[in-house]
Amino acid sequence: MKPRVIAEIGCNHKGDMDIAKEMIMMAAVFCKVDAVKFQKRNNKELLTEDQYHAPHPNPHQSYGSTYGEHREYLELDLEQHKQLKKWCDEYQIEYSTSVWDLSSAMDINTLKPKFIKIPSALNLHFDMLGYLCSEFDGEIHLSLGMTTKEEESQIVEFFVKNKRAKDLVLYSCTSGYPVPFEDICLYEISRLKQQYGHLVKEIGFSGHHLGIAVDVAAYTLGATTIERHFTLNRTWKGTDHAASLEPDGLRRLARNLTAVEKALTYKESGMLDIEKEQRDKLKWKNH
């Protein structure tokens, strides 16, 4: 199956629509990936009052004096998301969004994207999952970071019960920024494929690591959708930039996955046409 590459812009646009447009264009034209993904939050719904008014845990990465102000600074409203989708249509790249609360899920559903993403932090929000199962017609992508095996089974059973498992894409994921290689646990992809591959639409991989070698291995293990954080500058302020790929890295990742997809075949015969000329020149013959 051809790999699908998703550039997770998230909030790496820094709340600036001009930057968001440039990132869409770069992902589509230069990097040649399949989709971009943003984030949508209703911060007053998502956060408790104490969380909203607390200082950011990493003050030097904050865009406001409190965590709530920081999140509001980065948030784009529904009209802005409509514009993002128009730009994606213009550049012929899929638009999608992670939804962090029920109100955001309801808002993004009005845009009818091909898929909506459930981040690891919200994968047990069954009110939101139930709404999407009953009201959203597209694919539902869901990350399994910070999730026990029992919770994982509960999630899949929920989608089976709601007759939406065949629209579910489960992502192997370790929640960390960045994640050291020894904590990526790539064999989780094989386990998920064996355990749930017959029930769900796809197994994916959401990576927060450095470099692009691991993603190719993830694809060969069976993750057919690969999601990576994307930025224009890894030194920008914000917690996600350091674990993101810049345009050149994302372009090389997409190129490498395409090459590997072409290479994952069997020989149709004992010897290929490309080998025949070399055989005539090089092959030892018993006389």
N, C-alpha and C positions, 0 to 999 in steps of 0.2 A: 504494500500500500504506500502511495506517495506520501512523504512527510508533509505535515502542515506546520508552518512556522508562524508563531504569534509574537509580535513585538509588544510587550507590556509597557506602555507609556505610563500608566498609572497616574501619579501626580508629578511626574518628572518634568512636566510642562511649566512648573512653578506658578501655576495660576494664570499663565499668560497665553491667550489664544493665538497670538502670532507664533510663539514657540510651538504650540500644539500643532498648528498647521504645517510648520516646517518639519516637524517630526513625522507627521503623516506622509508628507511628500517624500522625505528621505527614506522612510521604511518601504514605500511603494516603488519609487523610481530607482533609488540607488541600491538599497538592500535587497529588493525584490522578494519580500516576504508575503505571506498570505493574508495576514490580518494585523490590526493594531487593537490594543485593548486599553481602555481608560478605567477610571473608578468613579463611583457615584455614592455619596454619603448624605444622609440627613443627620447632621452631627448632633442636633438636640435629641433625636430619637435614639441614636446609636450610643451616645455617651451619657453616663450619669452626670448630675450637676457637679459633683465633686471632681469627676474626671475632666469635665469641660473647663472648669476654672482652675485646675491644677497646672503647675508649670510643665512645660515640655520636658520629658526625661533626658533629652540631650539638648540643652538650651542653645548651644552654638549651631544646631541644625534647624532651629525653629524660625518660623515666619511670623510669630506673634508672641506676646508676653505670656499667654497661657496656651495650653494644648488646644483648647477650643478655638482660640483666635488663629492659631497655626493651621488647624484643619479648615476653618472657614476661608482663610486666605487662599488655600490651594483648591477649594471646591469650585466646580463649574456647574451652573444651573442647567435645567432641562433645555432651555432655548439654546444655550451654548452647545449642549450635546447634539441637538438637532443640526447645528452648523457643522460640528465635527463629522457627523454622519454624511452630510452633503459633501464635505471635502473628501471623505473616504470614497464616496461614489464617484466623484470627479477623477480621483487618482486610481480608481479601479482596485481598491483594497477593501477587505471586510472590516467593518466597524463593530466593536463590541465593548462591553463594560463589565467590570466587577461591581456587584451590588452589595452594599454593606448593611442594609436594613430593608424592611418591608416597603416603606414609602419609596425608596430608590428603585426597588424591583418593579413597583407599579409604574413609576415614571418611565423607566427604560423600556418596559414592555410596550409602551405606546409608540416607540420608535421601530419596533419589529426587527431587531437585529437577527442575524442568522443564529447567534448563540449569545447566552448570558453566562457569566462566570460567578461561581460562589467561592469566595476566598476561604482558606482553611479556617480562619477565625470564626466564620459564620456557618460552617457546614452542619451544625446541630440546631440551627434556627429553623425548626420544622414548620413554623407558621409561614415563613418566607418560602421554604421549599415547597410547601403545599400549595401556596398561591401560584408559584411558577408551574408546578405540575398541572394545575387545572386551567391556568389562563394564558400561559406562554407556549407558543407552538414550536419554537425552535429548539436547538440543542441546549442542554444544560450541562455546563462544565463545572467540575467541583474538585477542589484540591484537598488532599488528605494529610497536610501537615498538622502537627500537634493533635493527632487523632489516634486513639487506641484501636486495636483490632476489633474489640467489641462494638465500639462506636461506628467503625467502618462498616461492619456487618449490618448494623442498625440502619445506616444511611442507605445502603443498597437495597435492603428489604423494603424500606419506605418507598423507593422508586419503583420496585417491582410491584408492590401493593397498589400504587397509583398508576400502574401501567405506563410508566415513562422510562423504564430502565433502558430501552433501546434508543433513547435520545440522550442518555447519560454518558459523558466522557469523564472518567476518573483519572486524576493526576497523582502520580507518585510525587511527593514533595517533602522536603525538610525545611521547616520554617526557621530561617536564620539569615543574617545579612552582614557579610557573606557567609556561606556554609563551607567549612573545610572539607576537603575531598573525602576524608574517611567517614564523614557524616552524611554523605549523599545517599549511600545505600542503594545502589543501582539495581541490585537483585530484587528489590521491592517491586520493580516493574514486572519481572518474570512471575513473581508471586501473585500480583494483582491480575495479570493476564490469565494465569492458570485458574485462579479462584473465581474471578468475575468476568473473564473475557467472553464467556458464552451468554452472559446476562446483559452486559452493557454494550454501548455502541463502540467505544474505543478506550484504550488506556493511553494516557498522556504523561508528560513529564514537565514539571515546573521547576526550573533550576534557579538557584540564587548563589551560584558558585562563580569562581573566576575562570576565564578562558572559555574555549569552545570544544575541547576534546571530549568532555564527558557527554555532551549532547548527542554526538554521533554514536557513542556506545549505547546511550539510552534508546536511540532509534533501532539499533540492531537487536536490542533486547525486547523490542515490541512496542515501544512508545511511539505512536504514529502522529501525535500532536506534540510539538515542542514549544514551550513558552519560556521566553527570557525577557527580563527587564531591559528596557531600552532608554538611553539618554544621549544627548548631544555632547555632554561633557561630564565625565565621571568625577570631576572635582567640584561640581556645583553643590550648593548647600541643599541638604536633604538626606535622609537616611538611606534611600534606595539607590542613589547614584553610584555608590562605590561597588555595588553588586550588579551593576547594569553593564550592558555592552554598548559601546559607542558604534556609530554607523559602520566603520570598517570591520569591526568584529562581527556585527550582525550580518553584514553582507557575506563575509567568509563562512559564517555558520550556515547560511542558506545555501551557498554554493557547495559546501562540503556535503551537506545532507542530500542534495540533489545528485551529487556524484556517487555517494554510497548507495542511494536508491537504485541507480542504474547498475551498480556493480553486484547487487545482491540477487544473483541468478545462478542457475546450474548451467553447465555446458550442455547444449542440445545434442551434441554427438561426442564421440571420443576425442575428436580433434576439430577445432574451429578453423574456418577459412583463413583467419589471420595467421594461423600457425603453419599452414601448408607450405608457404614459401620458405619459412625458417626450417621446416623439416627437410626440405630438399637440400638446403645448404648445410645444415648442421647435424642432422640425425645420424647416429652411427648405424651402419648397415652391415649385417653379417653377410659375407660373400662366400 
